[in-house]
Amino acid sequence: MSCPPSSSRLPNRSLFVLISSLLLSAAACPTAPAKEDAVRNADRPDYRPAIASLERVVQEELRRGTIVGVSVALVDGQDTVFVEGFGLADPEGARPATAETIYRVGSISKLFTAVAAMQLVEQGKLDLDAPIEEYLPEFRIEVPFDGAGPITARTLMCHRSGMVREAPVGGYFDPNEPTVAQTVSSIASCALVNPPNTQTRYSNVGPTIVGLAVAAASGQSFEEYQREHVLGPLGMTRSAWRMNDRLRGDLAGARMRVADGRGGFTRRAAPRFELGTIPAGNLYATAGDLARFAQMILAEGRAAEGRRILRTETLREMATVQLIDGDAGFGLGFSIGAFEGHRSLRHNGAVYGFTSSLAILPEPGVAVVVLANEDIANGPVLRISNAALALMLEAKLGKPATEPPATVPLDADQLAALAGDYESPSYWAELRVVDGRLEANISSQPMTLRPIGPLQCEADGPYVCREKITFHKDDEGRVTGFTALEQTFTRIDPGQRRPIPAAWKKFLGSYGPDFIPLVVSERHGRLYAMTENMFDYRLTPVNQVVFHMPPGMYVDEFLVFEPDARGRIHAVNMANVTLRRIAGGPSASKRNNATELRESS
């Protein structure tokens, strides 16, 4: 989901320090100049009013309580005009977030992998459209489609390869820290979900395969290549692909909201381990270091010191929507869209206790980095990022941000008419009136709905930012459903609720690691599976033990329950990843209502 420009795993907090581009270029660990010196540079707008307004936005997000620490960087051309931290880098202590706080940046890592791959394309060492087996002869995956095209670096980087989302080994559920080669080798037991270049489906395996191809084509390890040809030339001295002793003391502590198997959530410290999909999501960085990356993009491929990282035409290809028509979609690494009428290049990240956002507007030449030490905090991170972009555009172009729609008061009867239980192809939803406000719980994501018309609302919450919700009425004027999250929800008639089949009862419960359990529950006569502490996904039965996953993170993949010799379910295979039942875990037969969930989270 995206947050409209005036307000898609965006996000974060810390004390901001203004840094001039001269000092960023000259020193490996720059000392921030006085704020007044940075904002009064005669070659750029006076950003002091924008920064003051942004600080109020960040403090408001801290007061909301979803995030406790965030670092933000603002970039204008080749200048980092502001970088600072807010709140706490350690939720359990008193260590403040600062400009030097290290965060896991999650899927923003994919941009760096794409840059490395495109450098090799420029050198003639990698062909974007050649079968990936030319560089990885040992690569194997089942292709159950006649006449399917090849899997290529291009299709892998723009998520059009048909690849599974996660690997059986080294995927998001695996804390055992296998190598990238072991992770990629494990998908030999998997099958493509779709024929290449037929659908866009986001995958963490795809960019990981590209990272392995970078190593093969360059003759260096992936991390060594990145140090010598990407991070090093960019001056990103506070970044690394694995945590090390030099950076460890500045790594932010992080917390997670973890499903408890009873319909609620508990809070716990995020685990620390390196992913098996390092090229797709394991980069550590500061906001200032990511600002250096943004400067290179705005300089059409040149680093601050003048060294060329990519050719201008190469960067333009990366910033072009690939293999589909239209102006919005995935380029080579980047997610391409628009913000306040300007083309935008973005990527967000979410990884075990961290949420991140990098947003670049090439034509006006501004960029924003937001890094937070909270899991799945897309809503707050987007609100900060989009507010920062809007304030920078106003300062630089004199263009005020588009005002959000005004709140439209609804009386008690109007609100009550919208309340009720609903379901869509992927989610369940509860809408309740609480203290005169309309509160929603959509498949375990709490949201507050702000009416902007008799049948329209904007939803905000930990996961969403100004998500549009439009209600529908029948010919008799009764509310029958609504659209949100790119889906249509239909009202559930309380008189037609039914239990799940008795044979499904044995599937209920929690599976996998206790910090990221898959929780199978029942609602409205259907089974739902909570994945990655994010959403309950509606399951469609295929046979007695196989269920189809709906639109969402694991669209078109399958969940297979595995019985032991006595017929007891001891594990589930979700999208090729085997998750064992958590012994003694509760059966998730009842879920809390929106108010209870909001309080527990």
C-alpha positions as CSV (number, residue, x, y, z in Angstrom):
1,M,0.0,0.0,0.0
2,S,1.1,3.6,-0.5
3,C,0.4,6.7,1.4
4,P,-1.0,9.4,-0.9
5,P,1.5,12.2,-1.7
6,S,0.0,14.8,0.5
7,S,-0.1,13.0,3.7
8,S,4.1,1.1,-0.3
9,R,7.6,-3.4,3.2
10,L,9.1,3.9,4.2
11,P,9.8,4.7,7.9
12,N,11.8,5.8,11.3
13,R,13.4,8.0,14.0
14,S,16.5,9.8,15.6
15,L,18.2,13.2,16.4
16,F,18.9,15.0,13.1
17,V,22.3,16.5,12.4
18,L,22.8,18.8,9.4
19,I,25.8,17.8,7.3
20,S,27.3,19.6,4.3
21,S,28.2,17.7,1.2
22,L,31.8,19.0,1.5
23,L,32.3,17.3,4.8
24,L,30.6,14.2,3.7
25,S,33.1,14.0,0.8
26,A,36.2,14.8,2.8
27,A,35.8,12.6,5.8
28,A,35.1,8.9,6.4
29,C,33.3,9.7,9.7
30,P,32.2,13.3,9.2
31,T,31.6,15.7,12.0
32,A,28.2,17.5,11.6
33,P,28.4,21.2,11.2
34,A,26.2,23.6,13.0
35,K,22.6,23.4,11.7
36,E,22.7,27.1,10.7
37,D,25.7,26.6,8.5
38,A,24.1,23.7,6.7
39,V,20.7,25.3,6.0
40,R,22.1,28.7,4.9
41,N,24.1,27.4,2.0
42,A,23.5,30.0,-0.7
43,D,23.3,27.3,-3.4
44,R,20.2,25.7,-2.1
45,P,16.8,26.7,-0.5
46,D,16.5,27.6,3.1
47,Y,15.2,24.3,4.6
48,R,15.0,25.5,8.2
49,P,11.2,26.0,8.2
50,A,10.7,22.6,6.5
51,I,13.0,20.9,9.0
52,A,11.1,22.5,11.9
53,S,7.8,21.2,10.5
54,L,9.3,17.8,9.9
55,E,10.5,17.6,13.5
56,R,7.0,18.1,14.7
57,V,5.7,15.3,12.4
58,V,8.3,13.0,13.8
59,Q,7.6,13.8,17.4
60,E,3.9,13.2,16.7
61,E,4.7,9.8,15.4
62,L,6.8,9.1,18.5
63,R,3.8,10.1,20.6
64,R,1.5,7.7,18.8
65,G,3.8,5.0,20.2
66,T,4.1,2.6,17.2
67,I,7.8,3.6,16.8
68,V,10.3,4.5,19.5
69,G,13.3,5.5,17.5
70,V,14.0,6.8,14.0
71,S,16.7,8.4,12.0
72,V,16.0,10.7,9.0
73,A,18.1,12.1,6.2
74,L,17.1,14.8,3.7
75,V,19.1,15.1,0.4
76,D,19.0,18.0,-2.1
77,G,21.2,17.2,-5.1
78,Q,24.7,16.5,-3.8
79,D,24.0,17.9,-0.3
80,T,22.7,16.0,2.7
81,V,21.0,19.0,4.2
82,F,19.7,17.2,7.3
83,V,20.4,13.9,9.1
84,E,19.4,13.3,12.6
85,G,17.9,10.8,15.1
86,F,14.8,11.0,17.3
87,G,13.7,8.9,20.2
88,L,15.6,5.8,21.4
89,A,18.0,3.6,19.6
90,D,17.5,1.1,22.4
91,P,13.9,0.6,23.4
92,E,15.0,-1.1,26.7
93,G,17.5,1.6,27.7
94,A,18.2,5.3,27.4
95,R,20.5,5.3,24.4
96,P,19.2,8.0,22.0
97,A,18.9,7.5,18.2
98,T,21.4,9.7,16.4
99,A,22.7,10.3,12.9
100,E,25.3,7.5,13.6
101,T,22.8,4.8,14.6
102,I,23.0,1.7,12.5
103,Y,19.8,0.0,11.3
104,R,19.0,-3.1,9.3
105,V,17.6,-1.6,6.0
106,G,15.9,-4.8,4.7
107,S,14.9,-4.9,1.1
108,I,16.6,-1.6,0.3
109,S,19.6,-4.0,0.0
110,K,18.1,-5.1,-3.4
111,L,19.0,-1.7,-4.9
112,F,22.7,-2.3,-4.1
113,T,22.6,-5.7,-5.6
114,A,21.0,-4.3,-8.8
115,V,23.8,-1.6,-9.0
116,A,26.5,-4.3,-8.8
117,A,24.7,-6.4,-11.5
118,M,24.4,-3.4,-13.8
119,Q,28.1,-2.5,-13.3
120,L,28.9,-6.0,-14.7
121,V,26.4,-5.5,-17.5
122,E,28.4,-2.4,-18.5
123,Q,31.6,-4.4,-18.5
124,G,30.1,-7.1,-20.7
125,K,30.5,-9.7,-17.9
126,L,26.7,-10.1,-17.3
127,D,23.9,-10.2,-19.9
128,L,20.6,-9.1,-18.5
129,D,18.6,-11.3,-20.9
130,A,20.7,-14.5,-20.9
131,P,19.5,-17.5,-19.0
132,I,20.9,-17.2,-15.5
133,E,22.3,-20.7,-15.9
134,E,25.0,-19.2,-18.1
135,Y,26.5,-17.7,-14.9
136,L,25.3,-20.3,-12.4
137,P,25.5,-23.7,-14.2
138,E,24.5,-25.5,-11.0
139,F,21.3,-23.5,-10.7
140,R,18.2,-25.7,-10.6
141,I,14.4,-25.2,-10.1
142,E,11.5,-27.2,-11.6
143,V,9.7,-25.4,-14.4
144,P,6.3,-27.0,-14.8
145,F,5.2,-25.0,-17.7
146,D,5.5,-25.9,-21.4
147,G,7.2,-23.3,-23.6
148,A,8.3,-21.2,-20.6
149,G,10.9,-18.5,-21.3
150,P,14.2,-18.3,-19.5
151,I,14.9,-17.0,-16.0
152,T,17.2,-14.0,-16.5
153,A,18.8,-11.3,-14.4
154,R,16.3,-8.9,-15.7
155,T,13.2,-10.9,-14.7
156,L,14.8,-11.7,-11.3
157,M,15.5,-8.0,-10.5
158,C,12.0,-6.8,-11.6
159,H,10.2,-9.6,-10.0
160,R,8.9,-11.1,-13.2
161,S,10.7,-14.5,-13.0
162,G,7.8,-16.5,-11.4
163,M,10.2,-17.3,-8.6
164,V,9.0,-18.5,-5.1
165,R,9.1,-15.8,-2.5
166,E,11.3,-17.7,0.0
167,A,13.8,-20.6,-0.2
168,P,13.4,-23.8,1.9
169,V,16.8,-23.0,3.4
170,G,18.0,-19.5,4.3
171,G,14.5,-17.9,3.9
172,Y,12.9,-15.5,6.3
173,F,11.9,-18.3,8.7
174,D,15.4,-19.8,8.9
175,P,17.7,-18.5,11.7
176,N,20.6,-20.9,10.9
177,E,22.6,-18.5,8.8
178,P,23.3,-20.7,5.7
179,T,25.5,-19.3,2.9
180,V,23.9,-17.6,-0.1
181,A,25.0,-20.6,-2.2
182,Q,23.3,-23.0,0.2
183,T,20.1,-20.9,0.1
184,V,20.0,-20.8,-3.7
185,S,20.8,-24.5,-4.0
186,S,17.8,-25.4,-1.8
187,I,15.3,-24.1,-4.4
188,A,16.2,-27.1,-6.6
189,S,13.3,-28.9,-4.7
190,C,10.9,-26.1,-5.6
191,A,8.9,-25.2,-8.7
192,L,8.3,-21.9,-10.4
193,V,5.0,-20.4,-9.3
194,N,4.3,-18.8,-12.7
195,P,6.0,-18.9,-16.1
196,P,8.7,-16.2,-16.4
197,N,7.5,-12.8,-17.5
198,T,3.8,-13.6,-17.0
199,Q,3.1,-12.0,-13.6
200,T,4.8,-9.7,-11.2
201,R,5.3,-11.5,-7.9
202,Y,7.7,-10.1,-5.3
203,S,10.5,-12.5,-4.3
204,N,13.5,-12.4,-1.9
205,V,15.0,-15.4,-3.8
206,G,15.2,-13.6,-7.1
207,P,17.7,-10.8,-6.1
208,T,19.6,-13.4,-4.0
209,I,20.2,-15.4,-7.2
210,V,21.4,-12.2,-8.9
211,G,23.8,-11.6,-6.0
212,L,25.3,-15.1,-6.5
213,A,25.6,-14.3,-10.2
214,V,27.5,-11.1,-9.4
215,A,30.0,-13.2,-7.5
216,A,30.3,-15.7,-10.3
217,A,30.7,-13.1,-13.0
218,S,33.1,-10.9,-11.1
219,G,35.3,-13.6,-9.6
220,Q,34.9,-12.1,-6.2
221,S,32.6,-12.9,-3.2
222,F,29.4,-10.8,-3.2
223,E,30.5,-8.9,-0.1
224,E,34.0,-8.2,-1.4
225,Y,32.7,-6.9,-4.7
226,Q,30.3,-4.6,-2.9
227,R,33.0,-3.2,-0.7
228,E,35.3,-2.5,-3.6
229,H,32.9,-1.3,-6.2
230,V,29.8,0.0,-4.5
231,L,30.0,0.8,-0.8
232,G,33.6,1.9,-0.8
233,P,33.4,4.3,-3.8
234,L,30.2,5.8,-2.4
235,G,32.0,6.5,1.0
236,M,29.5,4.3,2.9
237,T,31.9,3.6,5.7
238,R,29.1,3.0,8.2
239,S,27.5,0.2,6.2
240,A,28.2,-3.5,6.0
241,W,26.5,-6.7,4.6
242,R,27.1,-8.5,7.9
243,M,27.3,-7.1,11.4
244,N,30.8,-6.6,12.7
245,D,32.6,-5.4,15.8
246,R,33.3,-2.0,14.3
247,L,29.6,-1.2,13.9
248,R,28.0,-3.4,16.6
249,G,28.1,-0.7,19.3
250,D,25.9,1.6,17.2
251,L,23.4,-1.0,16.1
252,A,19.9,0.0,17.2
253,G,18.0,-2.4,19.4
254,A,14.7,-3.5,17.9
255,R,11.4,-4.8,19.1
256,M,8.7,-7.0,17.4
257,R,5.0,-7.5,17.7
258,V,4.8,-11.4,17.7
259,A,1.5,-13.3,17.2
260,D,0.7,-15.2,20.4
261,G,-1.5,-17.9,18.8
262,R,-4.6,-16.7,20.7
263,G,-5.6,-13.8,18.5
264,G,-3.3,-11.2,20.2
265,F,0.3,-10.2,20.1
266,T,3.2,-9.9,22.6
267,R,6.2,-7.6,22.5
268,R,9.7,-9.1,22.4
269,A,13.2,-8.2,21.4
270,A,13.9,-8.9,17.7
271,P,16.3,-11.8,17.0
272,R,19.7,-11.1,15.5
273,F,21.0,-13.3,12.8
274,E,22.2,-12.9,9.2
275,L,19.8,-13.9,6.5
276,G,20.6,-16.6,4.0
277,T,19.3,-14.1,1.4
278,I,22.0,-11.5,2.1
279,P,21.8,-9.7,-1.4
280,A,18.1,-9.3,-0.9
281,G,17.8,-8.0,2.6
282,N,20.8,-8.1,4.9
283,L,22.5,-4.6,4.5
284,Y,23.2,-2.6,7.7
285,A,23.5,1.2,7.2
286,T,23.0,4.7,8.7
287,A,20.6,7.2,7.3
288,G,23.6,9.3,6.2
289,D,25.2,6.5,4.3
290,L,21.9,5.8,2.4
291,A,21.9,9.6,1.7
292,R,25.2,9.1,-0.1
293,F,23.6,6.4,-2.3
294,A,20.7,8.8,-3.1
295,Q,23.2,11.5,-4.0
296,M,24.7,9.1,-6.6
297,I,21.3,8.4,-8.1
298,L,20.5,12.2,-8.3
299,A,23.9,12.7,-9.9
300,E,23.0,10.2,-12.6
301,G,25.6,7.7,-11.5
302,R,28.4,9.7,-10.0
303,A,29.6,9.5,-6.4
304,A,30.1,12.6,-4.4
305,E,33.9,12.5,-5.1
306,G,33.2,12.4,-8.8
307,R,33.9,8.7,-9.4
308,R,31.4,7.2,-11.8
309,I,29.5,4.3,-10.2
310,L,27.1,3.7,-13.2
311,R,26.7,5.3,-16.6
312,T,23.8,7.7,-17.0
313,E,22.1,5.5,-19.5
314,T,22.5,2.5,-17.2
315,L,20.8,4.3,-14.4
316,R,18.0,5.4,-16.7
317,E,17.4,1.8,-17.6
318,M,17.2,0.8,-14.0
319,A,14.7,3.6,-13.4
320,T,12.4,2.4,-16.2
321,V,9.5,0.1,-15.6
322,Q,10.4,-3.3,-16.9
323,L,8.5,-5.8,-19.1
324,I,5.0,-4.3,-18.5
325,D,3.2,-1.2,-19.9
326,G,2.7,1.9,-17.8
327,D,4.6,4.3,-15.6
328,A,4.3,2.5,-12.3
329,G,5.9,-0.9,-11.4
330,F,9.3,-2.4,-10.8
331,G,12.4,-1.3,-12.7
332,L,15.7,-3.0,-12.1
333,G,15.6,-2.9,-8.3
334,F,13.6,0.3,-7.9
335,S,9.8,0.6,-7.3
336,I,8.7,3.3,-9.7
337,G,5.7,5.5,-9.1
338,A,4.8,9.2,-8.6
339,F,4.7,11.7,-5.8
340,E,2.9,15.1,-6.1
341,G,3.2,14.8,-9.9
342,H,6.9,13.9,-9.8
343,R,8.3,10.5,-10.9
344,S,9.5,8.6,-7.8
345,L,12.1,5.9,-7.3
346,R,11.5,4.0,-4.0
347,H,12.3,1.0,-2.1
348,N,11.1,0.0,1.4
349,G,12.4,-2.5,3.8
350,A,11.1,-4.6,6.7
351,V,13.3,-7.1,8.6
352,Y,13.1,-8.4,12.1
353,G,12.4,-5.3,14.2
354,F,13.3,-2.7,11.5
355,T,11.4,-0.7,8.9
356,S,13.0,1.5,6.3
357,S,12.3,3.8,3.4
358,L,14.3,5.4,0.6
359,A,12.4,7.7,-1.7
360,I,14.0,9.7,-4.5
361,L,12.5,12.3,-6.8
362,P,15.0,12.6,-9.7
363,E,13.5,15.6,-11.5
364,P,13.3,18.1,-8.5
365,G,16.5,16.4,-7.2
366,V,15.5,15.6,-3.6
367,A,15.5,12.4,-1.6
368,V,14.4,11.2,1.9
369,V,15.7,8.3,4.0
370,V,13.8,7.1,7.0
371,L,15.0,4.2,9.3
372,A,13.1,2.9,12.3
373,N,13.8,0.2,14.9
374,E,10.3,-1.2,14.9
375,D,9.0,-4.2,12.9
376,I,6.4,-3.6,10.2
377,A,6.0,0.1,11.0
378,N,5.2,1.0,7.4
379,G,2.5,3.5,8.4
380,P,4.6,5.8,10.6
381,V,7.6,5.5,8.3
382,L,5.5,6.5,5.2
383,R,3.9,9.4,7.0
384,I,7.4,10.7,7.9
385,S,8.8,10.1,4.5
386,N,6.0,11.6,2.5
387,A,5.8,14.6,4.9
388,A,9.5,15.2,4.4
389,L,9.2,15.0,0.6
390,A,6.3,17.4,0.5
391,L,8.1,19.9,2.8
392,M,11.2,19.7,0.6
393,L,9.2,20.3,-2.5
394,E,7.5,23.3,-0.9
395,A,10.9,24.8,0.1
396,K,12.6,24.1,-3.2
397,L,9.8,24.7,-5.7
398,G,7.4,26.9,-3.8
399,K,4.8,24.2,-4.3
400,P,2.5,23.6,-1.3
401,A,1.6,20.0,-0.6
402,T,-1.8,18.8,-1.6
403,E,-4.0,19.1,1.5
404,P,-5.7,15.9,2.7
405,P,-9.5,15.7,2.5
406,A,-11.3,17.3,5.4
407,T,-12.9,15.1,8.1
408,V,-16.6,14.8,7.6
409,P,-18.5,14.3,10.8
410,L,-20.8,11.3,10.9
411,D,-23.5,10.8,13.5
412,A,-23.9,7.6,15.6
413,D,-26.4,6.0,13.2
414,Q,-24.1,6.6,10.2
415,L,-21.1,5.1,12.0
416,A,-23.2,2.1,13.2
417,A,-24.3,1.4,9.6
418,L,-20.6,1.0,8.6
419,A,-19.7,-1.3,11.5
420,G,-19.8,-5.0,11.2
421,D,-17.9,-8.1,10.1
422,Y,-16.6,-8.5,6.5
423,E,-14.3,-10.7,4.5
424,S,-12.4,-10.5,1.1
425,P,-10.6,-13.0,-1.0
426,S,-7.5,-12.6,1.3
427,Y,-8.6,-11.0,4.6
428,W,-11.2,-10.8,7.4
429,A,-12.3,-7.5,8.8
430,E,-14.0,-6.2,11.9
431,L,-15.3,-2.6,12.0
432,R,-16.5,-1.3,15.4
433,V,-17.5,2.1,16.8
434,V,-15.3,2.9,19.8
435,D,-15.8,6.1,21.7
436,G,-17.4,7.8,18.7
437,R,-14.7,6.7,16.3
438,L,-14.7,3.9,13.7
439,E,-12.0,1.4,14.4
440,A,-11.0,-1.4,12.1
441,N,-9.1,-4.7,12.5
442,I,-8.3,-6.1,9.1
443,S,-6.8,-9.6,9.5
444,S,-4.9,-8.6,12.7
445,Q,-3.8,-5.1,11.5
446,P,-5.4,-2.4,13.7
447,M,-6.5,0.8,11.9
448,T,-8.4,4.0,12.8
449,L,-10.8,5.2,10.1
450,R,-11.3,9.0,9.5
451,P,-14.5,9.7,7.5
452,I,-13.9,12.0,4.5
453,G,-17.4,11.5,3.2
454,P,-20.6,9.6,4.0
455,L,-19.2,6.4,2.4
456,Q,-15.4,7.1,2.3
457,C,-12.7,7.0,5.0
458,E,-8.9,7.2,5.2
459,A,-7.3,4.5,7.4
460,D,-4.1,5.0,9.4
461,G,-2.3,2.4,11.5
462,P,1.0,0.7,12.1
463,Y,0.9,-0.8,8.6
464,V,-1.1,1.7,6.5
465,C,-0.9,5.4,5.8
466,R,-4.0,7.2,4.5
467,E,-5.4,4.0,2.9
468,K,-8.6,4.8,1.1
469,I,-11.7,2.8,2.1
470,T,-14.9,3.1,0.1
471,F,-18.2,1.6,1.3
472,H,-20.9,0.1,-1.0
473,K,-24.7,0.1,-0.6
474,D,-27.3,-2.0,-2.1
475,D,-30.5,-0.7,-3.7
476,E,-32.2,-0.5,-0.3
477,G,-29.4,1.7,1.1
478,R,-27.8,-1.0,3.3
479,V,-24.0,-1.1,3.5
480,T,-23.0,-4.4,1.9
481,G,-19.2,-4.1,1.8
482,F,-16.2,-1.9,1.1
483,T,-13.0,-1.7,-1.0
484,A,-9.6,-1.4,0.7
485,L,-6.1,-2.9,0.3
486,E,-6.8,-3.5,-3.4
487,Q,-9.6,-5.9,-2.5
488,T,-13.4,-6.0,-2.2
489,F,-14.8,-6.9,1.2
490,T,-18.4,-8.3,1.6
491,R,-20.5,-8.0,4.8
492,I,-20.9,-11.3,6.8
493,D,-24.5,-12.0,7.8
494,P,-24.3,-12.9,11.6
495,G,-27.1,-15.4,11.1
496,Q,-25.2,-17.3,8.5
497,R,-22.0,-17.9,10.4
498,R,-20.9,-21.5,10.5
499,P,-18.1,-23.5,12.1
500,I,-15.2,-25.0,10.2
501,P,-15.4,-28.7,9.2
502,A,-14.5,-31.0,12.0
503,A,-11.7,-32.4,10.0
504,W,-10.0,-29.0,10.0
505,K,-9.8,-28.7,13.7
506,K,-6.6,-30.6,13.9
507,F,-4.9,-27.9,11.7
508,L,-5.4,-25.1,14.3
509,G,-2.4,-24.0,16.1
510,S,1.1,-22.4,15.8
511,Y,4.0,-23.6,13.7
512,G,7.6,-22.5,13.1
513,P,10.0,-20.3,15.1
514,D,8.4,-18.7,18.2
515,F,9.5,-15.3,17.0
516,I,7.7,-15.5,13.7
517,P,5.1,-18.2,14.0
518,L,2.6,-19.3,11.4
519,V,-0.7,-19.3,13.3
520,V,-3.6,-21.2,11.8
521,S,-7.0,-20.0,13.1
522,E,-10.7,-20.2,12.1
523,R,-13.1,-17.4,11.3
524,H,-16.5,-17.4,9.5
525,G,-16.2,-21.1,8.7
526,R,-12.8,-20.7,7.0
527,L,-9.1,-21.3,7.9
528,Y,-6.7,-18.4,8.1
529,A,-2.9,-18.4,8.3
530,M,-1.0,-15.6,10.1
531,T,2.3,-15.1,8.3
532,E,5.3,-13.0,9.4
533,N,3.4,-11.4,12.2
534,M,1.6,-9.3,9.6
535,F,-1.7,-10.6,8.2
536,D,-4.1,-13.5,8.6
537,Y,-4.5,-14.9,5.0
538,R,-7.6,-16.8,4.0
539,L,-6.9,-20.4,2.9
540,T,-8.8,-22.1,0.1
541,P,-8.9,-25.9,0.3
542,V,-7.5,-27.9,-2.6
543,N,-7.8,-31.4,-1.0
544,Q,-7.8,-32.8,2.6
545,V,-4.4,-31.3,3.6
546,V,-3.5,-28.8,0.8
547,F,-4.7,-25.2,0.8
548,H,-4.1,-22.4,-1.7
549,M,-2.7,-19.0,-0.6
550,P,-4.6,-15.9,-1.7
551,P,-3.4,-12.6,-3.1
552,G,-0.8,-11.2,-0.8
553,M,2.8,-12.1,0.1
554,Y,2.5,-15.7,-0.9
555,V,0.0,-15.5,-3.7
556,D,-0.5,-18.7,-5.7
557,E,1.7,-20.7,-3.4
558,F,0.4,-23.5,-1.2
559,L,0.2,-24.5,2.5
560,V,0.4,-28.3,3.1
561,F,-0.3,-29.8,6.5
562,E,1.9,-32.8,7.3
563,P,0.4,-35.7,9.4
564,D,2.6,-38.2,11.3
565,A,2.0,-42.0,11.2
566,R,-0.9,-41.6,13.6
567,G,-2.6,-38.8,11.7
568,R,-1.6,-36.0,14.0
569,I,-0.4,-32.8,12.3
570,H,3.2,-32.3,13.3
571,A,4.3,-29.7,10.6
572,V,3.1,-27.5,7.8
573,N,4.9,-26.8,4.6
574,M,4.2,-23.2,3.6
575,A,5.4,-22.2,0.2
576,N,8.2,-24.9,0.3
577,V,9.3,-23.9,3.8
578,T,8.7,-26.6,6.5
579,L,7.5,-25.3,9.8
580,R,7.1,-27.7,12.8
581,R,4.2,-27.4,15.2
582,I,5.0,-25.5,18.3
583,A,4.6,-28.0,21.1
584,G,1.9,-27.0,23.6
585,G,0.8,-24.0,21.5
586,P,-2.8,-22.8,21.8
587,S,-5.3,-23.6,19.2
588,A,-6.3,-20.3,17.6
589,S,-10.1,-20.8,17.4
590,K,-11.1,-17.3,18.5
591,R,-9.6,-14.0,17.7
592,N,-9.9,-10.8,19.7
593,N,-11.9,-7.8,18.5
594,A,-10.4,-4.6,17.2
595,T,-10.3,-2.9,20.6
596,E,-8.6,-5.8,22.3
597,L,-6.1,-6.2,19.6
598,R,-5.3,-2.5,19.5
599,E,-4.7,-2.5,23.3
600,S,-2.5,-5.7,23.2
601,S,-0.4,-4.3,20.3
